[in-house]
Amino acid sequence: MAYVDIVTALALLQFMVFGVKVGRARGRYGIKAPAVSGNVIFERHMRVQQNTLEQLIVLLPGLYLFSRYFSPTAAAILGAVYLVGREIYAFTYVKDPAKREVGYALTFLPTVILTVGGLYGAVRSLVHP
């Protein structure tokens, strides 16, 4: 489980770093709070952070469910793929949002596998106690 905990902590730290990047972009491009628009690069950083939050809400429970019912090591590996995918997503989205597909896929697919796998494992444990 330590690997799952490490991936969890890294995912949260990654989200915080994306938040810092939003703050820096806010200052760099003169976007005064509470505004969330006014410069396209700032808006891209903001979307990366928001999309990451949307993904974390699904990733974290899925990570723990999958590790409980299947394999903590496999869950951690899928979580690591998610982390790499998020970095690729963030980099490509800020440069050119039209080229975000690879990063998004490397984020979305592990999240789906973890969540659906966790659900399957839980249902299976009810059927075959």
PyMOL CGO cylinders between C-alpha atoms (Angstrom):
from pymol import cmd
from pymol.cgo import CYLINDER

trace = [
    CYLINDER, 0.00, 0.00, 0.00, 2.94, 2.35, 0.43, 0.3, 1, 1, 1, 1, 1, 1,
    CYLINDER, 2.94, 2.35, 0.43, 3.19, 2.72, -3.35, 0.3, 1, 1, 1, 1, 1, 1,
    CYLINDER, 3.19, 2.72, -3.35, -0.48, 3.66, -3.56, 0.3, 1, 1, 1, 1, 1, 1,
    CYLINDER, -0.48, 3.66, -3.56, 0.04, 6.21, -0.79, 0.3, 1, 1, 1, 1, 1, 1,
    CYLINDER, 0.04, 6.21, -0.79, 3.06, 7.66, -2.62, 0.3, 1, 1, 1, 1, 1, 1,
    CYLINDER, 3.06, 7.66, -2.62, 1.08, 7.97, -5.87, 0.3, 1, 1, 1, 1, 1, 1,
    CYLINDER, 1.08, 7.97, -5.87, -1.74, 9.63, -3.92, 0.3, 1, 1, 1, 1, 1, 1,
    CYLINDER, -1.74, 9.63, -3.92, 0.63, 12.16, -2.36, 0.3, 1, 1, 1, 1, 1, 1,
    CYLINDER, 0.63, 12.16, -2.36, 2.28, 12.84, -5.73, 0.3, 1, 1, 1, 1, 1, 1,
    CYLINDER, 2.28, 12.84, -5.73, -1.12, 13.38, -7.39, 0.3, 1, 1, 1, 1, 1, 1,
    CYLINDER, -1.12, 13.38, -7.39, -2.04, 15.91, -4.70, 0.3, 1, 1, 1, 1, 1, 1,
    CYLINDER, -2.04, 15.91, -4.70, 1.33, 17.66, -4.97, 0.3, 1, 1, 1, 1, 1, 1,
    CYLINDER, 1.33, 17.66, -4.97, 0.98, 17.76, -8.75, 0.3, 1, 1, 1, 1, 1, 1,
    CYLINDER, 0.98, 17.76, -8.75, -2.41, 19.43, -8.35, 0.3, 1, 1, 1, 1, 1, 1,
    CYLINDER, -2.41, 19.43, -8.35, -0.89, 22.00, -5.99, 0.3, 1, 1, 1, 1, 1, 1,
    CYLINDER, -0.89, 22.00, -5.99, 1.90, 22.74, -8.49, 0.3, 1, 1, 1, 1, 1, 1,
    CYLINDER, 1.90, 22.74, -8.49, -0.72, 23.32, -11.17, 0.3, 1, 1, 1, 1, 1, 1,
    CYLINDER, -0.72, 23.32, -11.17, -2.39, 25.76, -8.75, 0.3, 1, 1, 1, 1, 1, 1,
    CYLINDER, -2.39, 25.76, -8.75, 0.89, 27.62, -8.27, 0.3, 1, 1, 1, 1, 1, 1,
    CYLINDER, 0.89, 27.62, -8.27, 1.21, 27.86, -12.05, 0.3, 1, 1, 1, 1, 1, 1,
    CYLINDER, 1.21, 27.86, -12.05, -2.27, 29.40, -12.21, 0.3, 1, 1, 1, 1, 1, 1,
    CYLINDER, -2.27, 29.40, -12.21, -1.22, 31.96, -9.60, 0.3, 1, 1, 1, 1, 1, 1,
    CYLINDER, -1.22, 31.96, -9.60, 1.96, 32.80, -11.49, 0.3, 1, 1, 1, 1, 1, 1,
    CYLINDER, 1.96, 32.80, -11.49, 0.06, 33.15, -14.77, 0.3, 1, 1, 1, 1, 1, 1,
    CYLINDER, 0.06, 33.15, -14.77, -2.48, 35.38, -13.00, 0.3, 1, 1, 1, 1, 1, 1,
    CYLINDER, -2.48, 35.38, -13.00, 0.34, 37.71, -11.96, 0.3, 1, 1, 1, 1, 1, 1,
    CYLINDER, 0.34, 37.71, -11.96, 2.25, 37.49, -15.24, 0.3, 1, 1, 1, 1, 1, 1,
    CYLINDER, 2.25, 37.49, -15.24, -0.79, 38.37, -17.35, 0.3, 1, 1, 1, 1, 1, 1,
    CYLINDER, -0.79, 38.37, -17.35, -2.40, 40.86, -14.96, 0.3, 1, 1, 1, 1, 1, 1,
    CYLINDER, -2.40, 40.86, -14.96, -5.57, 38.89, -14.27, 0.3, 1, 1, 1, 1, 1, 1,
    CYLINDER, -5.57, 38.89, -14.27, -6.99, 40.35, -11.05, 0.3, 1, 1, 1, 1, 1, 1,
    CYLINDER, -6.99, 40.35, -11.05, -9.01, 38.07, -8.79, 0.3, 1, 1, 1, 1, 1, 1,
    CYLINDER, -9.01, 38.07, -8.79, -11.81, 37.06, -9.02, 0.3, 1, 1, 1, 1, 1, 1,
    CYLINDER, -11.81, 37.06, -9.02, -11.53, 37.22, -12.83, 0.3, 1, 1, 1, 1, 1, 1,
    CYLINDER, -11.53, 37.22, -12.83, -10.88, 33.90, -14.56, 0.3, 1, 1, 1, 1, 1, 1,
    CYLINDER, -10.88, 33.90, -14.56, -10.47, 35.17, -18.10, 0.3, 1, 1, 1, 1, 1, 1,
    CYLINDER, -10.47, 35.17, -18.10, -8.63, 37.84, -20.00, 0.3, 1, 1, 1, 1, 1, 1,
    CYLINDER, -8.63, 37.84, -20.00, -5.53, 36.06, -21.31, 0.3, 1, 1, 1, 1, 1, 1,
    CYLINDER, -5.53, 36.06, -21.31, -5.53, 32.81, -23.27, 0.3, 1, 1, 1, 1, 1, 1,
    CYLINDER, -5.53, 32.81, -23.27, -2.41, 31.37, -21.60, 0.3, 1, 1, 1, 1, 1, 1,
    CYLINDER, -2.41, 31.37, -21.60, -3.77, 32.12, -18.13, 0.3, 1, 1, 1, 1, 1, 1,
    CYLINDER, -3.77, 32.12, -18.13, -7.06, 30.48, -19.11, 0.3, 1, 1, 1, 1, 1, 1,
    CYLINDER, -7.06, 30.48, -19.11, -5.20, 27.37, -20.30, 0.3, 1, 1, 1, 1, 1, 1,
    CYLINDER, -5.20, 27.37, -20.30, -3.36, 27.07, -16.97, 0.3, 1, 1, 1, 1, 1, 1,
    CYLINDER, -3.36, 27.07, -16.97, -6.67, 27.50, -15.19, 0.3, 1, 1, 1, 1, 1, 1,
    CYLINDER, -6.67, 27.50, -15.19, -8.30, 24.76, -17.29, 0.3, 1, 1, 1, 1, 1, 1,
    CYLINDER, -8.30, 24.76, -17.29, -5.41, 22.38, -16.60, 0.3, 1, 1, 1, 1, 1, 1,
    CYLINDER, -5.41, 22.38, -16.60, -5.92, 22.89, -12.88, 0.3, 1, 1, 1, 1, 1, 1,
    CYLINDER, -5.92, 22.89, -12.88, -9.70, 22.54, -13.07, 0.3, 1, 1, 1, 1, 1, 1,
    CYLINDER, -9.70, 22.54, -13.07, -9.56, 19.47, -15.29, 0.3, 1, 1, 1, 1, 1, 1,
    CYLINDER, -9.56, 19.47, -15.29, -7.03, 17.91, -12.93, 0.3, 1, 1, 1, 1, 1, 1,
    CYLINDER, -7.03, 17.91, -12.93, -9.39, 18.49, -10.01, 0.3, 1, 1, 1, 1, 1, 1,
    CYLINDER, -9.39, 18.49, -10.01, -12.18, 16.84, -12.00, 0.3, 1, 1, 1, 1, 1, 1,
    CYLINDER, -12.18, 16.84, -12.00, -9.94, 13.83, -12.65, 0.3, 1, 1, 1, 1, 1, 1,
    CYLINDER, -9.94, 13.83, -12.65, -8.71, 13.58, -9.04, 0.3, 1, 1, 1, 1, 1, 1,
    CYLINDER, -8.71, 13.58, -9.04, -12.27, 13.19, -7.77, 0.3, 1, 1, 1, 1, 1, 1,
    CYLINDER, -12.27, 13.19, -7.77, -12.48, 9.93, -9.72, 0.3, 1, 1, 1, 1, 1, 1,
    CYLINDER, -12.48, 9.93, -9.72, -8.84, 8.82, -9.54, 0.3, 1, 1, 1, 1, 1, 1,
    CYLINDER, -8.84, 8.82, -9.54, -8.36, 8.72, -5.78, 0.3, 1, 1, 1, 1, 1, 1,
    CYLINDER, -8.36, 8.72, -5.78, -11.31, 6.50, -4.81, 0.3, 1, 1, 1, 1, 1, 1,
    CYLINDER, -11.31, 6.50, -4.81, -10.63, 4.30, -7.84, 0.3, 1, 1, 1, 1, 1, 1,
    CYLINDER, -10.63, 4.30, -7.84, -6.99, 3.95, -6.84, 0.3, 1, 1, 1, 1, 1, 1,
    CYLINDER, -6.99, 3.95, -6.84, -7.89, 2.75, -3.36, 0.3, 1, 1, 1, 1, 1, 1,
    CYLINDER, -7.89, 2.75, -3.36, -10.74, 0.48, -4.48, 0.3, 1, 1, 1, 1, 1, 1,
    CYLINDER, -10.74, 0.48, -4.48, -8.55, -1.20, -7.10, 0.3, 1, 1, 1, 1, 1, 1,
    CYLINDER, -8.55, -1.20, -7.10, -5.70, -1.64, -4.63, 0.3, 1, 1, 1, 1, 1, 1,
    CYLINDER, -5.70, -1.64, -4.63, -8.07, -3.18, -2.08, 0.3, 1, 1, 1, 1, 1, 1,
    CYLINDER, -8.07, -3.18, -2.08, -9.76, -5.68, -4.36, 0.3, 1, 1, 1, 1, 1, 1,
    CYLINDER, -9.76, -5.68, -4.36, -6.94, -6.45, -6.80, 0.3, 1, 1, 1, 1, 1, 1,
    CYLINDER, -6.94, -6.45, -6.80, -3.36, -5.32, -6.45, 0.3, 1, 1, 1, 1, 1, 1,
    CYLINDER, -3.36, -5.32, -6.45, -1.76, -2.32, -4.74, 0.3, 1, 1, 1, 1, 1, 1,
    CYLINDER, -1.76, -2.32, -4.74, 1.20, -2.63, -7.09, 0.3, 1, 1, 1, 1, 1, 1,
    CYLINDER, 1.20, -2.63, -7.09, -0.96, -2.62, -10.22, 0.3, 1, 1, 1, 1, 1, 1,
    CYLINDER, -0.96, -2.62, -10.22, -2.97, 0.30, -8.81, 0.3, 1, 1, 1, 1, 1, 1,
    CYLINDER, -2.97, 0.30, -8.81, 0.22, 2.25, -8.15, 0.3, 1, 1, 1, 1, 1, 1,
    CYLINDER, 0.22, 2.25, -8.15, 1.49, 1.56, -11.68, 0.3, 1, 1, 1, 1, 1, 1,
    CYLINDER, 1.49, 1.56, -11.68, -1.80, 2.77, -13.17, 0.3, 1, 1, 1, 1, 1, 1,
    CYLINDER, -1.80, 2.77, -13.17, -1.59, 5.79, -10.87, 0.3, 1, 1, 1, 1, 1, 1,
    CYLINDER, -1.59, 5.79, -10.87, 1.94, 6.50, -12.11, 0.3, 1, 1, 1, 1, 1, 1,
    CYLINDER, 1.94, 6.50, -12.11, 0.67, 6.40, -15.70, 0.3, 1, 1, 1, 1, 1, 1,
    CYLINDER, 0.67, 6.40, -15.70, -1.98, 8.93, -14.65, 0.3, 1, 1, 1, 1, 1, 1,
    CYLINDER, -1.98, 8.93, -14.65, 0.73, 11.22, -13.21, 0.3, 1, 1, 1, 1, 1, 1,
    CYLINDER, 0.73, 11.22, -13.21, 2.80, 11.10, -16.39, 0.3, 1, 1, 1, 1, 1, 1,
    CYLINDER, 2.80, 11.10, -16.39, -0.34, 11.65, -18.44, 0.3, 1, 1, 1, 1, 1, 1,
    CYLINDER, -0.34, 11.65, -18.44, -1.23, 14.72, -16.39, 0.3, 1, 1, 1, 1, 1, 1,
    CYLINDER, -1.23, 14.72, -16.39, 2.21, 16.22, -17.00, 0.3, 1, 1, 1, 1, 1, 1,
    CYLINDER, 2.21, 16.22, -17.00, 1.92, 15.60, -20.74, 0.3, 1, 1, 1, 1, 1, 1,
    CYLINDER, 1.92, 15.60, -20.74, -1.62, 16.97, -20.70, 0.3, 1, 1, 1, 1, 1, 1,
    CYLINDER, -1.62, 16.97, -20.70, -0.58, 20.13, -18.84, 0.3, 1, 1, 1, 1, 1, 1,
    CYLINDER, -0.58, 20.13, -18.84, 2.39, 20.81, -21.09, 0.3, 1, 1, 1, 1, 1, 1,
    CYLINDER, 2.39, 20.81, -21.09, 0.51, 20.25, -24.33, 0.3, 1, 1, 1, 1, 1, 1,
    CYLINDER, 0.51, 20.25, -24.33, -2.69, 22.02, -23.23, 0.3, 1, 1, 1, 1, 1, 1,
    CYLINDER, -2.69, 22.02, -23.23, -0.85, 25.21, -22.33, 0.3, 1, 1, 1, 1, 1, 1,
    CYLINDER, -0.85, 25.21, -22.33, 1.05, 25.15, -25.64, 0.3, 1, 1, 1, 1, 1, 1,
    CYLINDER, 1.05, 25.15, -25.64, -1.81, 24.07, -27.91, 0.3, 1, 1, 1, 1, 1, 1,
    CYLINDER, -1.81, 24.07, -27.91, -5.07, 22.64, -26.49, 0.3, 1, 1, 1, 1, 1, 1,
    CYLINDER, -5.07, 22.64, -26.49, -5.77, 20.83, -29.77, 0.3, 1, 1, 1, 1, 1, 1,
    CYLINDER, -5.77, 20.83, -29.77, -2.79, 18.54, -29.05, 0.3, 1, 1, 1, 1, 1, 1,
    CYLINDER, -2.79, 18.54, -29.05, -3.84, 17.36, -25.60, 0.3, 1, 1, 1, 1, 1, 1,
    CYLINDER, -3.84, 17.36, -25.60, -5.19, 13.93, -26.64, 0.3, 1, 1, 1, 1, 1, 1,
    CYLINDER, -5.19, 13.93, -26.64, -2.21, 11.77, -25.61, 0.3, 1, 1, 1, 1, 1, 1,
    CYLINDER, -2.21, 11.77, -25.61, -1.98, 13.33, -22.17, 0.3, 1, 1, 1, 1, 1, 1,
    CYLINDER, -1.98, 13.33, -22.17, -5.71, 13.12, -21.70, 0.3, 1, 1, 1, 1, 1, 1,
    CYLINDER, -5.71, 13.12, -21.70, -5.82, 9.46, -22.74, 0.3, 1, 1, 1, 1, 1, 1,
    CYLINDER, -5.82, 9.46, -22.74, -2.96, 8.62, -20.35, 0.3, 1, 1, 1, 1, 1, 1,
    CYLINDER, -2.96, 8.62, -20.35, -5.00, 10.25, -17.60, 0.3, 1, 1, 1, 1, 1, 1,
    CYLINDER, -5.00, 10.25, -17.60, -8.49, 9.07, -18.45, 0.3, 1, 1, 1, 1, 1, 1,
    CYLINDER, -8.49, 9.07, -18.45, -7.80, 5.41, -19.25, 0.3, 1, 1, 1, 1, 1, 1,
    CYLINDER, -7.80, 5.41, -19.25, -6.01, 4.54, -15.98, 0.3, 1, 1, 1, 1, 1, 1,
    CYLINDER, -6.01, 4.54, -15.98, -8.76, 6.33, -14.06, 0.3, 1, 1, 1, 1, 1, 1,
    CYLINDER, -8.76, 6.33, -14.06, -11.46, 4.29, -15.81, 0.3, 1, 1, 1, 1, 1, 1,
    CYLINDER, -11.46, 4.29, -15.81, -9.56, 1.03, -15.28, 0.3, 1, 1, 1, 1, 1, 1,
    CYLINDER, -9.56, 1.03, -15.28, -9.06, 1.79, -11.58, 0.3, 1, 1, 1, 1, 1, 1,
    CYLINDER, -9.06, 1.79, -11.58, -12.67, 2.81, -10.98, 0.3, 1, 1, 1, 1, 1, 1,
    CYLINDER, -12.67, 2.81, -10.98, -14.37, 0.09, -13.00, 0.3, 1, 1, 1, 1, 1, 1,
    CYLINDER, -14.37, 0.09, -13.00, -11.91, -2.49, -11.67, 0.3, 1, 1, 1, 1, 1, 1,
    CYLINDER, -11.91, -2.49, -11.67, -12.60, -1.38, -8.10, 0.3, 1, 1, 1, 1, 1, 1,
    CYLINDER, -12.60, -1.38, -8.10, -16.34, -1.61, -8.65, 0.3, 1, 1, 1, 1, 1, 1,
    CYLINDER, -16.34, -1.61, -8.65, -15.99, -5.04, -10.22, 0.3, 1, 1, 1, 1, 1, 1,
    CYLINDER, -15.99, -5.04, -10.22, -13.86, -6.21, -7.31, 0.3, 1, 1, 1, 1, 1, 1,
    CYLINDER, -13.86, -6.21, -7.31, -16.37, -4.96, -4.75, 0.3, 1, 1, 1, 1, 1, 1,
    CYLINDER, -16.37, -4.96, -4.75, -19.32, -6.61, -6.53, 0.3, 1, 1, 1, 1, 1, 1,
    CYLINDER, -19.32, -6.61, -6.53, -17.34, -9.83, -6.95, 0.3, 1, 1, 1, 1, 1, 1,
    CYLINDER, -17.34, -9.83, -6.95, -16.56, -9.87, -3.23, 0.3, 1, 1, 1, 1, 1, 1,
    CYLINDER, -16.56, -9.87, -3.23, -20.31, -9.75, -2.51, 0.3, 1, 1, 1, 1, 1, 1,
    CYLINDER, -20.31, -9.75, -2.51, -21.09, -12.55, -4.91, 0.3, 1, 1, 1, 1, 1, 1,
    CYLINDER, -21.09, -12.55, -4.91, -18.11, -14.71, -3.89, 0.3, 1, 1, 1, 1, 1, 1,
    CYLINDER, -18.11, -14.71, -3.89, -17.40, -13.84, -0.24, 0.3, 1, 1, 1, 1, 1, 1,
]
cmd.load_cgo(trace, "trace")
